[in-house]
Amino acid sequence: MYLRLNVEKLLRFQFPSQTRHCELLGEFIAKGLVETKFQSDRVRLSSKKTLLNEFNHYEGNFNIFQPAIDITESNLIKERHDIMEVLRDIAAKA
């Protein structure tokens, strides 16, 4: 939850007019990072949405909890580091 809130907070403060009406993580990413210079950051964050949503998936009318059984603690630490690096890159470019 910490990582997701950091992503939403950064995007809300860096791009207030674009993210004013966003509620979902995907909306924050898609609407906040529309400029070409943020394309790689948008792709990197979009590819980590499942991790940022703590493995909760919305499929149709069901909210399904699907934990990743094959992810190790060291991989989670690396992913956390990668996400924080993306946020630093966005803040530096904005």
Backbone torsions as a table, in degrees:
resi	resn	phi	psi	omega
1	MET	NA	-36.7	-179.8
2	TYR	-56.6	-46.7	-178.3
3	LEU	-64.9	-44.5	-179.7
4	ARG	-60.8	-45.5	179.6
5	LEU	-64.0	-35.6	176.1
6	ASN	-64.4	-42.2	178.3
7	VAL	-62.3	-49.8	-178.4
8	GLU	-63.1	-41.1	-179.6
9	LYS	-63.2	-47.8	-179.5
10	LEU	-60.6	-47.2	-178.2
11	LEU	-66.1	-37.2	178.2
12	ARG	-64.0	-43.5	-177.6
13	PHE	-78.4	-34.1	-179.5
14	GLN	-78.0	-31.1	-175.2
15	PHE	-133.0	64.1	-172.5
16	PRO	-63.3	-39.5	-177.5
17	SER	-72.0	-33.4	-179.5
18	GLN	-75.2	-31.3	-173.2
19	THR	-107.5	11.3	-175.2
20	ARG	-54.3	-41.0	-174.9
21	HIS	-105.9	14.1	-179.1
22	CYS	-77.3	140.4	175.9
23	GLU	-123.9	-30.8	-177.2
24	LEU	-101.6	150.6	-178.4
25	LEU	-55.8	-44.4	179.8
26	GLY	-60.5	-36.2	177.2
27	GLU	-66.2	-43.5	178.2
28	PHE	-57.9	-45.7	-177.5
29	ILE	-67.3	-47.9	-176.1
30	ALA	-67.9	-41.6	-175.9
31	LYS	-86.2	-28.8	-179.7
32	GLY	-79.5	-32.9	-174.2
33	LEU	-110.0	53.0	-175.9
34	VAL	-83.6	-25.5	-177.8
35	GLU	-67.3	150.0	-178.5
36	THR	-57.9	-35.8	-177.4
37	LYS	-66.4	-15.8	178.9
38	PHE	-102.3	8.2	-175.3
39	GLN	-58.2	-46.7	-178.1
40	SER	-67.6	-34.8	177.6
41	ASP	-67.2	-40.6	178.1
42	ARG	-61.2	-43.4	179.3
43	VAL	-65.5	-44.1	-178.6
44	ARG	-62.8	-43.7	179.3
45	LEU	-71.2	-38.8	179.2
46	SER	-62.4	-35.2	-179.8
47	SER	-72.4	-12.9	-179.3
48	LYS	-111.0	15.6	-177.4
49	LYS	-60.5	-38.4	-180.0
50	THR	-62.5	-43.4	177.6
51	LEU	-64.3	-44.7	-179.1
52	LEU	-64.6	-30.9	177.9
53	ASN	-87.4	11.2	179.3
54	GLU	57.2	40.1	175.5
55	PHE	66.0	20.9	173.1
56	ASN	-91.3	126.7	-179.3
57	HIS	-114.6	140.5	173.3
58	TYR	-105.8	116.1	-178.9
59	GLU	-128.6	108.3	-179.3
60	GLY	64.7	-121.9	-179.2
61	ASN	-102.4	13.7	-176.0
62	PHE	-120.2	136.4	172.6
63	ASN	-101.5	111.5	-171.7
64	ILE	-110.8	129.0	174.8
65	PHE	-90.6	116.4	-178.8
66	GLN	-125.7	89.3	-179.9
67	PRO	-68.3	145.8	177.4
68	ALA	-80.8	114.0	-175.7
69	ILE	-84.0	-12.8	-175.5
70	ASP	-106.9	11.6	-178.8
71	ILE	-99.4	130.8	-177.2
72	THR	-92.2	165.9	178.4
73	GLU	-60.2	-40.1	-179.5
74	SER	-66.2	-35.7	176.4
75	ASN	-68.3	-37.2	176.9
76	LEU	-63.5	-40.5	178.2
77	ILE	-64.0	-42.4	178.4
78	LYS	-63.5	-44.0	179.5
79	GLU	-62.5	-42.4	177.7
80	ARG	-59.8	-45.0	178.6
81	HIS	-61.2	-43.5	179.9
82	ASP	-61.9	-41.9	179.9
83	ILE	-65.5	-43.5	179.0
84	MET	-64.6	-33.6	176.7
85	GLU	-65.9	-41.7	176.8
86	VAL	-60.2	-43.1	179.9
87	LEU	-63.2	-39.4	176.5
88	ARG	-64.3	-40.0	178.4
89	ASP	-62.9	-42.9	179.7
90	ILE	-63.4	-45.9	-179.6
91	ALA	-61.3	-37.4	-179.7
92	ALA	-70.2	-34.0	-178.7
93	LYS	-80.7	-27.6	-173.5
94	ALA	-73.1	NA	NA
